[in-house]
Amino acid sequence: MGTDLMKLATKQAVKQKFAQSVAFMQQRRNLSLSFLYGQSIVSYRLGLIFLLVVGLCSCGSLTSSGLNGTNFKIGSNVTPIREIKLEQDNQATVYIQGQVEKQAPLIKQWAYQINDSTGKIWVITNQKNLVKGAQVVIKGKVRYRSIPLAGKELGEVYLEEE
């Protein structure tokens, strides 16, 4: 009879502790979710929206990604002409952007001199409609033509449009 009484007391103590734990968890849940309901949700959402907008704006400016109103830069993958060097692989493909300065007709092709304020380069293309002063973006392969003359190397780097 003493062991039965002890088992009953233990069982009641376990039930009481379980009931207290459940009550505590419900109270805690109600407390932790209370900010999502009622009037505080408006300030919570406004604060979250503010942080998201500030975070997105601080990630980078449009000028670094390639959009620039004063310089009309199409993309960040445009290579400045001064960076196109003689040592580059003849199969390198680059994008350049600049203004057409000169044009010269060739057999079945045209040559245009493009200036991007960092330098000038000739571009060989099949396009016939580029006018002097036009802003263009051209994708082409870097080429080099060696012209030895009187012991001097007068070769030049140019682009062949793809």
RAQUIWO-V13721 format. One record per pair of residues at least 12 apart in sequence whose C-alpha atoms are under 6 Angstrom apart, sorted by the first residue. I is the first residue (numbers start at 1). J is the second residue. Records with the same first field share a line. If there is no record, write none. Layout:
I=J, J
This chain:
78=95, 96
79=95, 96
81=118, 119
82=118, 119
90=142, 143
91=141
92=141, 142
93=140, 141
94=139, 140
95=138, 139
96=137, 138
97=136, 137
98=114, 115, 116, 135, 136
99=114, 115, 133, 134, 135
100=113, 114, 132, 133, 134
101=113, 114, 132
109=125, 126
110=124, 125, 126
111=123, 124
121=158
122=158
123=158, 159, 160
124=160
125=161
139=161
140=159, 160, 161, 162
141=159, 160
142=159
143=157, 158, 159
144=156, 157
